[in-house]
Amino acid sequence: MRAYKTFIELMLICAAGIALNTLGVIITKSFNMSIYLDTIGTIFIAVLGGYVPGIVVGFFTNLIGAFFNTEEIFYGMVSVLLAVLTTFLARKGYYEKFTKVLWVIPATVLLTSINGTIIEDMLKLTNALGSWEYLPKLFEHFLDHFYLELPDKSAAIIISFFALKFVPPDVKEKFNALGRMQAPVSPEMHRAIGTSSKFISSLRTKMLFNLMFITLFVATFISAISYSTYQDSIIEDRQRIADGIISMVVNEINPKRVDEFLEKGYQAEGYKEVERELYKIRASNSDIKFIYVYKIMEDGCHVVFDLDTATIEASEPGSIEEFDESFEPFLDDLLAGRPIRPIINNDKYGDLLTIYKPIYDSMGHCVAYAGIDFSMEILNDYGRMFIAKVIALFSGSVILIFVLVLLFIENNIILPVNTMAYCARNFAYDSEEAREKNIDRIRSLDIRTHDEIENLYSAFLKTTADSMHYFENLRKAKIEVAVMDKLAHTDSLTGLKNKTAYAEKTSKFDADIAAGRAKFCIVMVDVNYLKRVNDTYGHEYGNIYLINAGKLACSVFGEENVYRIGGDEFVAVLDGENLAQSEEHIATLRGTIDKLQKNKKLEPWEKVSAAVGVAYYDERHDKSAEEVFKRADADMYKNKVAMKATRKD
């Protein structure tokens, strides 16, 4: 639907531009003005709508004009180039200020004058075009065009400039978005897309190159075929004309008198009368260069008749002309008196089309050949003029097709792909809000190409949205797993790591032991008098007593190294840098316990008492972390006995 709407809008815009061009011509002719204003619509639409509408307006204005003047079609290239230049300068800001637009006038006049001069001279039948001697004349034609174009293009550009001031900004924006198959792109995204494409092999560049190659190949191929067909047609036409003329020559020659004319020449009766008729025949067509009659024999061409020209003196009757190299393939036929096909030859006499026709006697024997040479120079001029017309016609058409295809590629492939790539490249995963914002940005592209690109966009949007939904669910699941994992590895009372966490830690030590790189120690901390606190003050204070014990161990060994593995048992596992300070830490813990016991201001549940034991991994005896733990537990028990804190019940 959007593509159909865009096409209708484009057609209406182009129709309006063509109408403006036509109106300009009608007004100027009505008032007998020396200007045409037949490009005012092209300039106005090119500034507003860009390359495609401007080129379409310019080209079809000339195409319509060809119904009234056929040569108008060949000037379509001038209008197309005018639209291209106008769009380029408009996008560079030259139509924003009057001081800038004044620079547009000489550039435009120069472009149209040069192209108009070249096309006009190419359409003329002249051999001098392109030669150094013709340059002054060419320059004179250019000046004529320049002085003619200057007031016309100045008026068209200035009128368009002031007319643009009355166009509302929203209309200008709509013109700029013409042909796009998606929502407008933000300036930030547009800049980013332009910057990133400079550092990669752009799809636009590849497609542009392929399009250019194919377009030029097709144009060249069609031009070559057209030229070849045209040349063949002209030559066939010349052959028909030459065949008719040479038949007139044959009719003037009496076969019975050929040998007499050959022997006596001008002395033969009636020879001069026949020669005068041959001169008349040659004068009947300006393209005939030579007329002659030869009797073909083994030793060469025996001259029966030969006519003088302004530059070449004719051969005398009876003289012998050598066979030209181009006739060698036909010698057998000539000697046998058979007809031969026309020959195109370029030799010292010029570029010629040669036709030989046998002269037969009453017995059907060939007694001589009548020859006629047509100048091919005029045919070459016709060919050059034809190819010039083809080039002039194709140039405008090729540029129009090229820009239309390029616009399609840009709006249906390049821009959608680049904007999707930009959104993917700049996708933020920082927060749920950022992710939602990115999804909204992709959704806001609103790509509607109605083809595989739209399918890709829809898949990209769905995949991204589903991925973000999955990502969010995964994030929540990870949080739940982390919470559950923490609960599984955390003691509910003290908040310290529990026996499960301790088992995982010691399993790593077992792996280090097996690998021969283990270095650690285990400190066993067993709380004293927990039963007494529970029995005397209640389990609530008993729990507080345990919590205080855990805090004390953490303050010395670090919370990350302390585990509660039983009711009143804590373990500190030390490795790395902590291992070197283990004795100092143990001394600190024991000293702190002594101070707490002597502090009379503290409540019983605040006076933490604990037996402490330590064991260091010994590679000579320990085969597992469990063996180190047992030695630490035994050492702790010795300390408990020494503290007289062993339970009696």
C-alpha positions in Angstrom: 0.0 0.0 0.0 2.8 2.4 0.9 4.7 1.6 -2.3 1.5 2.3 -4.4 0.9 5.5 -2.5 4.5 6.6 -3.1 4.2 5.8 -6.8 1.0 7.9 -7.1 2.6 10.8 -5.2 5.6 10.6 -7.5 3.5 10.7 -10.6 1.5 13.7 -9.4 4.7 15.6 -8.5 6.2 14.8 -11.9 3.0 15.8 -13.7 3.0 19.1 -11.8 6.6 19.7 -12.8 5.9 19.0 -16.5 2.9 21.3 -16.3 5.2 24.0 -14.9 7.6 23.6 -17.8 4.8 23.6 -20.3 3.3 26.7 -18.7 6.6 28.5 -18.9 6.8 27.8 -22.6 3.2 29.0 -23.2 3.8 32.2 -21.2 7.0 33.1 -23.0 5.6 32.4 -26.4 2.5 34.4 -25.7 4.5 37.5 -24.9 7.1 36.9 -27.5 9.8 36.7 -24.9 13.4 35.8 -25.7 13.5 33.2 -23.0 11.7 29.8 -22.8 11.3 28.9 -19.1 10.9 25.3 -20.2 13.1 24.1 -17.3 11.5 26.0 -14.4 9.5 22.9 -13.4 12.5 20.7 -13.6 14.5 23.0 -11.3 11.7 23.6 -8.8 10.8 19.9 -8.5 14.5 18.8 -8.3 15.1 21.2 -5.4 12.0 19.9 -3.6 11.9 16.2 -4.4 15.5 15.3 -5.3 17.1 13.4 -8.1 14.2 11.1 -9.2 11.4 13.6 -9.6 13.7 16.2 -11.2 15.1 13.8 -13.7 11.7 12.4 -14.6 10.3 15.9 -15.1 13.2 16.9 -17.2 13.3 13.8 -19.4 9.6 13.5 -20.0 9.3 17.2 -20.8 11.6 16.6 -23.7 9.8 13.3 -24.6 6.5 15.1 -24.8 8.2 18.0 -26.7 9.4 15.4 -29.3 5.8 15.1 -30.5 6.1 18.6 -31.8 9.8 18.7 -32.6 11.6 15.3 -33.0 15.0 16.8 -32.1 13.7 17.6 -28.6 14.2 14.0 -27.5 17.9 14.3 -28.1 18.1 17.2 -25.6 16.6 15.0 -22.8 20.2 14.4 -21.6 20.6 18.1 -21.0 17.4 18.3 -18.9 18.5 15.1 -17.0 21.9 16.6 -16.2 20.3 19.9 -15.2 18.1 18.0 -12.7 21.2 16.1 -11.3 23.2 19.4 -10.9 20.2 21.2 -9.3 19.6 18.4 -6.8 23.3 18.2 -5.9 23.6 22.0 -5.3 20.3 22.1 -3.4 21.5 19.4 -1.0 24.6 21.4 -0.5 22.5 24.4 0.6 22.9 26.6 -2.4 19.2 27.2 -2.6 18.8 28.4 1.0 20.2 32.0 0.5 19.9 34.4 -2.4 23.7 35.1 -2.3 24.3 31.4 -2.7 21.8 30.8 -5.4 23.6 33.4 -7.6 26.5 30.9 -7.8 24.1 28.3 -9.2 23.3 30.4 -12.3 26.8 30.3 -14.0 27.2 26.6 -13.1 23.9 25.7 -14.6 24.3 27.8 -17.7 27.8 26.4 -18.2 26.4 22.8 -18.0 23.5 23.3 -20.3 25.5 25.4 -22.8 28.3 22.8 -23.1 25.9 19.9 -23.5 23.6 21.8 -25.8 26.5 22.7 -28.1 27.9 19.2 -28.2 24.5 17.6 -28.9 23.6 20.2 -31.6 26.9 19.8 -33.4 26.8 16.0 -33.1 23.4 16.0 -34.7 24.7 18.0 -37.7 26.2 16.2 -40.6 29.8 17.4 -40.4 33.2 15.7 -40.9 35.0 18.5 -39.1 33.4 17.8 -35.7 36.2 16.8 -33.3 39.0 18.1 -35.4 41.3 20.9 -34.3 40.3 23.1 -37.1 36.7 22.9 -36.0 37.4 24.1 -32.4 37.0 27.9 -33.1 33.6 27.1 -34.7 32.6 24.9 -31.8 33.6 27.6 -29.3 31.5 30.1 -31.3 28.5 27.8 -31.1 29.1 27.5 -27.3 29.1 31.3 -26.9 25.9 31.5 -28.8 24.3 28.9 -26.5 25.7 30.6 -23.4 24.3 34.0 -24.2 21.0 32.3 -25.1 20.9 30.2 -21.9 22.0 32.9 -19.4 18.8 34.9 -19.2 16.6 31.8 -19.5 18.3 29.8 -16.7 18.7 32.9 -14.6 15.0 33.6 -14.7 14.1 30.0 -14.0 16.5 29.6 -11.1 15.5 32.9 -9.4 11.7 32.3 -9.9 12.2 28.8 -8.4 14.2 30.2 -5.5 11.4 32.7 -4.4 8.7 30.1 -5.1 10.4 27.7 -2.7 10.0 30.3 0.1 6.2 29.8 0.0 6.4 26.0 0.4 5.6 24.9 4.0 8.3 23.1 5.9 6.1 20.0 6.4 5.6 19.8 2.6 9.4 20.0 2.1 9.9 17.2 4.6 7.3 15.1 2.8 9.2 15.7 -0.5 12.5 14.7 1.2 10.9 11.4 2.5 9.6 10.6 -1.0 10.1 6.9 -1.8 11.2 5.8 1.7 9.7 2.5 2.8 10.1 3.2 6.5 9.7 5.8 9.2 12.0 8.9 9.1 15.5 8.2 10.4 16.7 10.4 13.3 19.7 12.7 12.6 21.8 10.8 15.1 21.1 7.5 13.4 21.7 9.0 9.9 25.1 10.3 10.9 26.1 7.0 12.5 25.0 5.1 9.4 27.0 7.4 7.2 30.1 7.1 9.4 30.0 3.3 9.7 29.6 2.8 5.9 33.0 4.6 5.3 34.9 1.8 7.0 33.4 -1.2 5.3 32.8 -2.4 1.8 29.3 -1.0 1.4 26.5 -3.0 -0.2 25.5 0.3 -1.8 28.9 0.6 -3.5 28.8 -3.0 -4.7 25.2 -2.7 -6.1 26.0 0.7 -7.6 29.1 -0.7 -9.4 27.1 -3.7 -10.7 24.2 -1.5 -11.7 26.6 0.9 -13.5 28.4 -2.0 -15.2 25.2 -3.7 -16.4 23.6 -0.4 -17.5 26.7 0.6 -19.5 27.0 -2.8 -21.0 23.3 -2.9 -22.1 23.5 0.6 -23.4 26.7 -0.1 -25.3 25.4 -3.4 -26.6 22.1 -2.0 -27.8 23.9 1.0 -29.3 26.4 -1.2 -31.2 23.6 -3.4 -32.5 21.5 -0.4 -33.5 24.5 1.1 -35.3 25.4 -2.1 -37.0 21.8 -2.5 -38.1 21.6 1.1 -39.3 24.9 0.8 -41.2 23.7 -2.4 -42.9 20.4 -0.8 -43.8 22.2 2.3 -45.3 24.6 0.0 -47.3 21.7 -2.1 -48.6 19.9 1.1 -49.6 23.1 2.3 -51.4 23.4 -1.0 -53.1 19.9 -0.8 -54.5 20.6 2.7 -55.7 23.9 1.7 -57.2 22.4 -1.3 -58.8 19.9 0.8 -60.6 22.6 3.3 -61.7 24.9 0.6 -62.9 22.1 -0.9 -64.9 21.9 2.4 -66.7 25.6 2.2 -67.4 25.3 -1.4 -68.8 22.4 -0.2 -71.0 24.7 2.4 -72.6 27.4 -0.2 -73.5 26.9 -2.2 -76.7 28.5 -5.6 -76.0 29.3 -6.1 -79.7 31.6 -3.0 -79.7 33.5 -3.6 -76.4 36.5 -5.0 -78.2 36.4 -2.2 -80.7 36.2 0.5 -78.0 39.0 -1.3 -76.1 41.3 -1.3 -79.2 40.5 2.1 -80.8 39.4 4.1 -77.8 38.4 7.7 -78.7 38.9 6.8 -82.4 36.1 4.4 -82.3 32.8 5.7 -83.7 30.3 6.5 -81.0 32.9 6.2 -78.1 32.7 9.8 -77.1 28.9 9.8 -77.2 28.8 6.8 -74.8 31.4 8.5 -72.5 29.2 11.7 -72.4 26.2 9.6 -71.3 28.4 8.0 -68.6 29.3 11.5 -67.3 25.6 12.4 -67.2 24.9 9.2 -65.2 27.7 10.1 -62.7 26.4 13.7 -62.4 22.9 12.4 -61.5 24.1 11.3 -58.1 26.7 13.3 -56.0 27.6 10.1 -54.1 29.1 8.5 -57.2 32.8 8.9 -57.2 33.9 6.7 -60.2 32.3 5.0 -63.2 34.3 2.7 -65.4 34.0 -0.3 -67.7 36.7 -3.0 -67.6 37.4 -6.2 -69.5 38.7 -8.6 -67.0 41.6 -10.8 -68.2 44.4 -12.8 -66.7 46.9 -9.9 -66.8 44.5 -7.3 -65.2 41.7 -5.0 -65.8 41.7 -3.7 -69.4 40.2 -0.2 -69.5 37.2 0.2 -71.9 35.8 3.4 -70.3 37.2 5.5 -67.4 36.0 9.0 -66.4 38.1 11.9 -65.1 37.4 13.4 -61.8 38.4 16.8 -60.3 41.4 15.3 -58.7 42.2 12.0 -60.6 42.9 11.7 -64.3 41.2 8.8 -66.0 43.1 5.9 -67.4 43.4 5.7 -71.2 41.3 3.1 -73.1 43.2 -0.1 -73.6 45.5 0.5 -70.6 45.7 -2.2 -67.9 44.9 -1.7 -64.2 46.3 -4.1 -61.7 43.9 -6.1 -59.6 43.3 -4.5 -56.2 44.0 -6.7 -53.2 40.3 -6.6 -52.2 39.4 -8.3 -55.5 41.7 -11.3 -55.0 38.9 -13.5 -53.4 36.7 -12.8 -56.5 39.2 -13.3 -59.3 37.9 -16.7 -60.3 34.4 -15.3 -60.6 35.5 -12.2 -62.5 37.5 -14.3 -65.0 34.6 -16.6 -65.4 32.2 -13.7 -66.0 30.1 -14.4 -63.0 28.5 -11.7 -60.8 30.2 -10.8 -57.6 28.8 -9.2 -54.4 29.5 -5.5 -53.6 32.9 -4.7 -52.1 33.6 -2.1 -49.4 37.2 -1.0 -49.6 39.3 1.7 -48.2 42.4 2.4 -50.3 44.2 5.3 -51.9 41.0 6.4 -53.7 39.1 6.7 -50.5 36.5 4.7 -48.6 34.4 3.2 -51.4 31.4 0.9 -52.0 32.3 -0.9 -55.3 29.7 -2.7 -57.4 30.6 -4.7 -60.5 27.9 -5.8 -63.0 28.7 -8.1 -65.9 27.9 -7.0 -69.5 26.6 -10.0 -71.5 26.5 -10.4 -75.3 23.6 -12.1 -77.1 25.1 -15.5 -76.4 25.2 -14.9 -72.7 29.0 -14.5 -72.6 30.4 -11.8 -70.3 32.4 -9.4 -72.5 33.2 -6.8 -69.8 32.2 -5.4 -66.3 30.6 -2.1 -65.6 31.9 -0.7 -62.3 30.7 2.0 -60.0 32.3 3.4 -56.9 30.1 5.0 -54.3 31.7 7.2 -51.7 31.3 5.8 -48.2 32.3 9.0 -46.5 28.7 10.3 -46.5 27.5 7.0 -45.2 30.1 7.3 -42.4 28.8 10.8 -41.7 25.2 9.4 -41.5 26.5 6.6 -39.2 28.2 9.2 -36.9 25.1 11.3 -36.8 23.0 8.2 -36.0 25.3 7.1 -33.2 25.3 10.6 -31.8 21.5 10.5 -31.7 21.5 7.1 -30.0 24.0 8.4 -27.4 22.0 11.5 -26.8 18.8 9.5 -26.5 20.3 6.7 -24.4 22.2 9.0 -22.1 19.1 10.6 -20.7 17.3 7.3 -20.5 20.2 5.5 -18.9 20.6 8.2 -16.2 16.9 8.1 -15.5 16.8 4.3 -15.2 20.0 4.4 -13.2 18.7 6.9 -10.7 15.3 5.1 -10.4 17.0 1.8 -9.7 19.4 3.5 -7.3 16.5 5.1 -5.4 14.8 1.7 -5.1 18.0 0.1 -3.8 18.6 2.9 -1.3 15.1 2.9 0.1 14.2 -0.8 -0.2 17.5 -2.4 0.8 20.4 -0.1 1.9 18.5 2.2 4.4 16.4 -0.6 6.0 19.5 -2.9 6.4 21.7 -0.1 7.8 19.1 1.1 10.3 18.5 -2.5 11.5 22.3 -2.9 11.8 22.5 0.4 13.7 19.8 -0.7 16.2 21.5 -4.1 16.7 25.0 -2.5 17.1 23.7 0.0 19.7 21.5 -2.3 21.6 21.9 -1.6 25.4 21.5 -4.4 27.9 22.2 -2.3 31.0 18.6 -2.4 32.4 15.1 -3.5 31.7 14.2 0.1 30.8 17.2 0.3 28.4 16.2 -2.9 26.7 12.6 -1.8 26.3 13.8 1.4 24.8 15.9 -0.4 22.3 12.9 -2.6 21.3 10.8 0.5 20.8 13.5 2.0 18.6 13.5 -1.1 16.4 9.7 -1.1 16.3 9.7 2.7 15.4 11.6 1.9 12.1 8.3 0.6 10.7 9.9 -0.9 7.6 7.2 -1.6 5.0 8.9 -2.8 1.8 6.5 -5.7 1.2 9.3 -8.0 0.3 12.1 -10.1 1.8 13.5 -7.0 3.6 10.3 -6.5 5.5 10.3 -10.2 6.3 13.8 -9.8 7.6 12.8 -6.8 9.7 9.8 -8.6 11.1 11.9 -11.6 12.0 14.6 -9.3 13.5 12.0 -7.4 15.6 10.4 -10.7 16.8 13.7 -12.4 17.5 15.0 -9.4 19.4 11.8 -9.0 21.4 11.7 -12.7 22.2 15.3 -12.7 23.1 14.8 -9.8 25.5 11.8 -11.6 27.0 13.9 -14.7 27.4 16.8 -12.6 28.8 14.5 -11.1 31.4 13.1 -14.5 32.4 16.7 -15.8 32.5 17.8 -12.9 34.7 14.9 -13.5 37.1 15.7 -17.2 37.1 19.4 -16.5 37.8 18.4 -14.3 40.7 16.2 -17.0 42.1 18.9 -19.6 41.7 21.4 -17.2 43.3 19.1 -16.7 46.2 18.5 -20.4 46.6 22.2 -21.1 46.2 22.9 -18.6 48.9 20.3 -20.1 51.2 21.8 -23.6 50.6 25.2 -22.3 51.5 24.3 -20.0 54.3 23.7 -20.6 58.0 20.2 -19.3 58.8 21.1 -18.1 62.3 24.5 -16.4 61.9 24.4 -15.6 58.1 27.8 -17.2 57.7 28.7 -20.0 55.3 27.4 -23.4 56.4 28.7 -26.9 56.3 27.7 -27.4 52.6 29.9 -24.4 51.7 32.6 -25.8 53.8 32.4 -29.2 52.1 32.8 -27.5 48.6 35.8 -25.5 49.9 37.5 -28.6 51.2 36.8 -30.5 48.0 38.9 -27.9 46.2 41.7 -28.4 48.7 41.5 -32.1 48.0 42.0 -31.4 44.3 45.0 -29.2 45.2 46.4 -32.0 47.4 46.1 -34.4 44.5 47.8 -31.9 42.2 50.6 -31.3 44.7 50.0 -27.5 45.2 48.0 -27.4 48.4 48.9 -24.8 51.1 46.3 -24.1 53.8 45.4 -24.5 57.4 42.1 -25.1 59.3 41.3 -23.3 62.5 38.7 -25.0 64.7 36.6 -22.7 67.0 34.3 -24.5 69.4 32.1 -22.2 71.6 32.2 -22.9 75.3 29.3 -22.8 77.8 26.5 -22.7 75.1 24.4 -25.1 77.2 24.8 -23.0 80.3 23.6 -19.9 78.5 20.6 -21.7 77.0 19.7 -23.3 80.3 20.1 -20.1 82.3 18.8 -17.4 80.0 16.9 -19.2 77.3 17.6 -20.3 73.8 17.0 -16.8 72.5 20.1 -15.6 74.3 21.8 -18.8 73.4 21.3 -17.8 69.7 22.7 -14.3 70.4 25.7 -16.0 72.1 26.3 -18.0 68.9 25.9 -15.0 66.7 28.4 -13.0 68.8 30.8 -15.9 68.5 30.5 -15.9 64.7 31.1 -12.2 64.6 34.1 -12.6 66.7 35.6 -15.2 64.4 34.8 -13.1 61.3 36.4 -10.0 62.9 39.6 -11.9 63.1 39.7 -14.3 60.1 37.4 -12.4 57.7 33.8 -13.4 57.0 34.7 -15.0 53.7 36.9 -17.5 55.5 34.5 -18.5 58.4 32.0 -21.4 58.3 29.5 -22.7 60.9 29.6 -26.4 60.6 27.7 -27.4 63.7 25.7 -26.2 66.6 28.6 -24.6 68.5 31.4 -25.3 66.0 33.0 -22.7 63.7 35.8 -23.3 61.2 38.1 -20.8 59.6 39.9 -21.9 56.5 43.0 -20.0 55.7 45.1 -20.0 52.5 47.1 -17.6 50.4 48.0 -14.4 52.2 45.8 -15.3 55.2 47.9 -18.4 55.7 51.0 -16.4 56.5 49.1 -14.5 59.2 47.3 -17.4 60.7 49.4 -17.6 63.9 48.9 -13.9 64.4 45.1 -14.2 63.8 44.9 -17.2 66.3 46.8 -15.2 68.9 44.4 -12.2 68.4 41.4 -14.4 68.7 42.6 -16.0 72.0 43.6 -12.6 73.4 40.2 -11.2 72.5 38.4 -14.1 74.2 40.5 -13.5 77.4 39.6 -9.8 77.4 35.9 -10.6 77.0 36.0 -12.9 79.9 37.6 -10.3 82.2 35.2 -7.5 81.1 32.6 -7.3 84.0 30.4 -4.8 82.1 29.4 -7.4 79.5 26.4 -9.6 79.7 27.0 -13.4 79.9 25.9 -13.9 76.3 28.3 -11.2 75.2 31.3 -12.8 76.9 32.1 -15.2 74.2 34.3 -18.1 75.2 35.7 -20.6 72.7 38.4 -23.2 72.4 40.7 -22.8 69.4 42.7 -25.4 67.6 44.7 -25.2 64.4 46.3 -27.7 62.0 48.5 -27.0 58.9 48.4 -29.1 55.8 51.4 -31.5 55.8 52.1 -33.1 52.5 54.0 -35.9 54.2 51.0 -37.1 56.3 47.8 -35.5 55.0 46.0 -37.2 52.2 42.9 -35.1 52.4 41.5 -31.9 54.0 39.5 -34.1 56.4 42.7 -35.3 58.0 43.8 -31.7 58.5 40.4 -31.0 60.1 40.7 -33.9 62.5 44.1 -32.7 63.7 42.6 -29.2 64.1 39.7 -30.6 66.1 42.1 -32.6 68.3 44.2 -29.5 68.9 41.0 -27.6 69.8 40.0 -30.2 72.2 43.4 -29.9 74.0 42.7 -26.2 74.2 39.3 -26.8 75.7 40.7 -29.1 78.3 43.3 -26.5 79.2 40.5 -23.9 79.5 38.6 -26.4 81.8 35.7 -25.9 79.5 34.8 -29.4 78.7 31.3 -30.4 79.4 30.6 -32.5 82.5 27.2 -33.5 81.6 
